[in-house]
Amino acid sequence: MRLFRRKTSNVGTRGRIGLIELPTNVDDNLYLAAASKAAFADKQSGAYDEFLFTDDSHVKMPFEYALEAHTRLVSSRLEDQGRREIEKRQRLVLQAHSKIAKLTQILEQLRAKLTTNEADLKRQQSILDGREKGDHEMYWTDSIPHVASTISARFRLWAHGITFVIVAVIDFGILKLSFQSLPGFNEGWDAVLLTFPALGIQVVFPHLLGERLAFIMRGHPRKKHNRNEAVLLALGWIAFVLVITLIRINFISQQGGSTISNQEAMAKLQPAIQGLSLLMLIGLGAWMILLASRRNPHKNEYLHLLLAKQKLMRRFSAAEINLLSAEGELPPLELSLQVAEESYENAVVVAKREMNEAARMVYKRALINSMSDVQFTTAYLKRVDAKASEEENSTPHDSPECSKDGAFDD
């Protein structure tokens, strides 16, 4: 039986007893061949005869003692090699357990987030159903939004901001042209710098006015305060719109020409132009007022939570698949570790017992045949068999056990 994969290497001998060089991987065929060569070398030396065994201290040939020491060294090497190989597999098993623990923790965190998300959704739904008060201690009763697709839901969330930007861009153009018509604002950044604060009034005032109207309609506790704020915002915004309209009309009148025909035409068109300019600014502001008054923060929050839930569900499903995959990788790794432990344990047993015994038997047979001396054969076998019988009677044949520090005991 071969202990490990055989490596092709140059194998020499050590001294006259014929011990092979210790290979990286043990091969029993090399041991048996070395034992046979050692027997022939001992016969050729002429140093041994039957009188070697008359002394009780010599019950074995010197090669047999050297063989025992060498197999112990081989066993030690095997134990060391086995520990290193087992440690590698143990690391893989520990990494697999660590990966499973990490994925389990991620799964538990996602499950906790999903639980929190469900609780938040129920609260927002309760507010939209009118069973519970929401922001500003008001009832925000409204329809429950449904998500047909992620794109449509995100568009609904971004619609208010997109509209805000569109209105701001249009107002910026109108206000910039209006300020450029003033004397001294034709060149440079003066008109642009004056446009930005004016833009804030044209965009922010209608937005705040729409919020105050929403508070009044939904029964805010400070109804009188909100009404006063709404009136002030409306007056300020309308006054601003009228001023911008007068600036535009003045600029158009100046550009109409100095001839009598042009002046008459401008006089006829002035009310229409003034009304159109006024309607444009009021229309854009009214758009902002309408959006702000109809905006329901809890409806938007409900959409945010629905999108977050979809994302959490995707992450949860992916984490479950990863966890199942990691758990499926663990049994083969554990089995590989168990097989490695048993293989190296058996290899050490074979190196200490079977290989040693097989090499001794091959050496004994080859030596006896080489000597071709009946007296040597009788003396040699008698002493060896007597010693073996004593050892068998005094020591039970127990299987080796693994010591606490990982080495295999005899």
RABELHU-V354100 format. One record per pair of residues at least 12 apart in sequence whose C-alpha atoms are under 8 Angstrom apart, sorted by sequence separation. I is the first residue (numbers start at 0). J is the second residue. D is the distance in whole Angstrom. If there is no record, write none. Layout:
# RABELHU-V354100
[[I;J;D] [I;J;D]]
This chain:
# RABELHU-V354100
[[126;138;7] [127;139;6] [128;140;6] [129;141;8] [178;190;5] [126;139;6] [127;140;4] [128;141;7] [212;225;8] [252;265;7] [19;33;6] [126;140;7] [127;141;5] [128;142;8] [211;225;6] [212;226;8] [18;33;6] [127;142;7] [128;143;8] [175;190;6] [178;193;8] [211;226;7] [17;33;6] [18;34;8] [127;143;7] [175;191;6] [178;194;7] [17;34;7] [211;228;7] [212;229;7] [252;269;8] [6;24;7] [211;229;6] [5;24;7] [17;36;7] [18;37;7] [124;143;7] [175;194;6] [4;24;7] [5;25;7] [17;37;5] [174;194;6] [208;228;8] [3;24;6] [5;26;6] [16;37;5] [208;229;5] [248;269;7] [2;24;8] [3;25;6] [4;26;8] [15;37;7] [16;38;8] [207;229;8] [2;25;6] [3;26;7] [17;40;7] [171;194;7] [174;197;7] [1;25;8] [2;26;6] [16;40;7] [171;195;8] [174;198;7] [208;232;6] [248;272;7] [1;26;6] [2;27;7] [15;40;7] [16;41;7] [37;62;7] [207;232;8] [208;233;7] [248;273;6] [1;27;6] [15;41;7] [0;27;7] [1;28;8] [171;198;6] [205;232;8] [170;198;7] [204;232;6] [205;233;8] [245;273;8] [204;233;8] [244;273;6] [247;276;8] [167;198;7] [170;201;7] [205;236;7] [170;202;8] [204;236;6] [244;276;6] [244;277;6] [167;202;6] [201;236;7] [166;202;7] [200;236;7] [241;277;7] [240;277;7] [201;239;8] [163;202;8] [200;239;8] [201;240;8] [240;280;6] [240;281;7] [237;281;8] [16;61;8] [17;62;8] [16;62;6] [18;65;8] [18;66;8] [25;73;8] [348;399;7] [21;73;7] [351;409;8] [347;407;7] [344;407;7] [181;246;8] [177;243;7] [180;246;8] [180;247;7] [178;246;8] [174;243;7] [177;246;6] [181;250;8] [177;247;5] [180;250;6] [177;250;8] [139;217;7] [209;287;7] [210;288;8] [213;291;8] [138;217;6] [205;284;5] [209;288;4] [213;292;5] [137;217;7] [138;218;8] [205;285;7] [208;288;6] [209;289;6] [212;292;6] [213;293;7] [137;218;7] [206;287;6] [207;288;8] [209;290;7] [210;291;5] [211;292;8] [137;219;6] [202;284;7] [205;287;6] [206;288;5] [209;291;5] [210;292;5] [136;219;7] [137;220;8] [201;284;7] [205;288;5] [208;291;8] [209;292;4] [135;219;7] [136;220;8] [206;290;8] [207;291;8] [202;287;7] [206;291;6] [170;280;8] [170;283;8] [166;283;6] [166;287;8] [163;287;7] [162;287;8] [159;290;7] [156;299;6] [156;302;7] [156;303;8] [152;302;7] [141;295;8] [144;298;7] [152;306;8] [143;298;7] [139;295;7] [146;302;8] [141;298;8] [144;301;7] [145;302;8] [149;306;7] [139;297;7] [144;302;7] [146;305;8] [133;297;8] [127;297;7] [126;297;7] [127;298;7] [123;297;6] [123;298;8] [123;300;7] [124;301;7] [123;301;6] [120;301;6] [120;304;6] [119;304;8] [120;305;8] [116;304;7] [116;307;8] [116;308;7] [113;308;7] [113;311;7] [112;311;8] [113;312;8] [109;311;7] [109;314;8] [110;315;7] [109;315;6] [106;315;6] [106;318;6] [105;318;7] [106;319;7] [102;318;7] [102;321;7] [103;322;7] [102;322;6] [99;322;6] [99;325;6] [98;325;7] [99;326;7] [95;325;7] [95;326;8] [95;328;7] [96;329;7] [95;329;6] [92;329;7] [92;332;6] [91;332;7] [92;333;6] [88;332;7] [88;335;7] [89;336;7] [88;336;5] [85;336;6] [85;339;6] [84;339;8] [85;340;7] [81;339;8] [81;340;7] [81;343;6] [78;343;7] [77;343;7] [78;344;8] [77;346;7] [78;347;7] [77;347;6] [74;347;5] [74;350;6] [73;350;7] [74;351;6] [71;350;8] [70;350;6] [71;351;7] [70;351;6] [70;355;7] [67;355;7] [66;355;7] [66;359;8] [63;359;6] [59;379;8] [58;379;8] [59;382;8] [82;405;7] [30;354;8] [34;358;6] [38;362;5] [42;366;7] [58;382;5] [59;383;6] [34;359;7] [37;362;7] [38;363;7] [41;366;8] [49;374;6] [58;383;6] [31;357;7] [35;361;6] [39;365;7] [49;375;4] [52;378;6] [27;354;6] [31;358;5] [34;361;6] [35;362;5] [38;365;6] [39;366;6] [42;369;6] [48;375;6] [49;376;8] [52;379;7] [30;358;6] [34;362;5] [38;366;5] [42;370;6] [50;378;8] [58;386;7] [78;406;6] [49;378;6] [78;407;7] [31;361;6] [35;365;6] [39;369;6] [49;379;7] [52;382;7] [31;362;8] [35;366;8] [38;369;8] [2;346;6] [2;349;8]]
